[in-house]
Structures are given as structure tokens and as C-alpha cells.
Amino acid sequence: QVQLVESGGGLVQPGGSLRLSCAASGFTFSSYGMNWYRQAPGKERELVASISSSGRTTYADSMKGRFTISRDNGKNTVYLQMNTLKREDTAVYYCNTARYSINYWGQGTQVTVSS
């Protein structure tokens, strides 16, 4: 079955960086687009970044220039490099993919930006 396992979250100071990883299994990873979402306390889950099977990337406006999504098809892993982190980036970050109109989610990884 499809499994998505995020890692790399943690506590970081404002202006710092983190790299999140999402290890995927149970499907042909290279054939599917992958997404990163986040959900802050009391807010709806929002799309952060997407990468298509061909490597085309898109970002939410507030992340452009600070976040970079990438994928390694040899390792079945998608990454989210986050730079110049702000307090408002504090959230649980989720990896996502969709197959046959079914959404699959990882368990999430907490990112806390605080001094």
C-alpha cells in the first residue's frame, strides 16, 4: 500500500533553514506528482509546493524564493528545502500524492520557528 513518511522537522530560529524529506513506497514514485502541505494551529491545511513527475515545480506565493521542492526518483524521496524561515512558517508539514483520485498523506512532521 501507499506509504509516505516525513522526517526532518524540528525547532529552528527565525532566519534559519530546514530540509524535510518524504520517503515514499507502495507505488511507482517516478510516475506521480508529489506535494507538500502544511497546517498551522487553528488554520486550514494549505498547499506549499508541488513537483510533477517530470520535475516541474510550483509554489505558494508566500514560499516563492524561500522554499525549494525537489525529488530523487532513485531514492523514492521528495524534499522540501526551507530557507529564511519565519515564525509564521510554524506548522505541521505533510507529504501528499494522489492516485486514481485518492489522496494519500504522511503522518506529518512538526516545524517550529521560534527564538
Residue pairs with C-beta under 8 A, 6 or more apart in sequence:
1 26
2 24
2 25
2 26
2 27
2 97
2 99
2 104
3 24
3 25
3 26
4 22
4 23
4 24
4 95
4 96
4 97
4 104
4 105
4 106
5 22
5 23
5 24
5 95
5 106
5 107
6 20
6 21
6 22
6 93
6 94
6 95
6 106
6 107
6 108
6 109
7 20
7 21
7 22
7 23
7 109
8 18
8 19
8 20
8 21
8 109
9 18
9 20
9 92
9 93
9 109
9 110
9 111
9 112
10 18
10 110
10 111
10 112
11 112
11 114
12 18
12 85
12 111
12 112
12 113
13 113
13 114
13 115
14 85
14 86
14 87
14 113
14 114
14 115
15 84
15 85
16 85
16 113
17 81
17 82
17 83
17 84
17 85
18 82
18 85
18 111
19 79
19 80
19 81
19 82
20 36
20 79
20 80
20 82
20 93
20 109
20 111
21 77
21 78
21 79
22 34
22 36
22 77
22 78
22 79
22 80
22 95
22 106
23 75
23 76
23 77
24 34
24 76
24 77
24 78
24 95
24 97
25 76
27 97
27 99
29 71
29 73
29 76
30 53
30 73
31 53
32 53
32 97
32 98
32 99
33 50
33 51
33 52
33 53
33 97
33 98
34 50
34 51
34 69
34 71
34 78
34 95
34 96
34 97
35 47
35 48
35 49
35 50
35 51
35 95
35 96
35 97
36 47
36 48
36 49
36 50
36 69
36 78
36 80
36 93
36 94
36 95
36 96
37 45
37 46
37 47
37 48
37 93
37 94
37 96
38 45
38 46
38 48
38 89
38 91
38 92
38 93
38 94
38 111
39 45
39 46
39 91
39 92
39 94
39 108
40 88
40 90
40 91
40 92
41 91
43 91
45 94
46 60
47 60
48 59
48 60
48 63
48 67
48 69
48 80
48 93
49 57
49 58
49 59
49 60
49 63
49 67
49 68
49 69
49 80
50 57
50 58
50 59
50 69
51 57
51 69
51 70
51 71
51 78
55 71
57 68
57 69
57 70
59 67
59 69
66 82
66 83
66 84
66 85
67 80
67 81
67 82
67 83
68 79
68 80
68 81
68 83
69 78
69 79
69 80
69 81
70 78
70 79
70 81
71 77
71 78
71 79
72 78
72 79
78 95
80 93
82 89
82 111
85 111
85 113
86 113
87 113
87 114
88 113
89 111
89 113
90 111
90 112
90 113
90 114
91 110
91 111
92 108
92 109
92 110
92 111
93 108
93 109
93 110
93 111
94 105
94 106
94 108
95 105
95 106
96 103
96 104
96 105
96 106
97 103
97 104
98 104
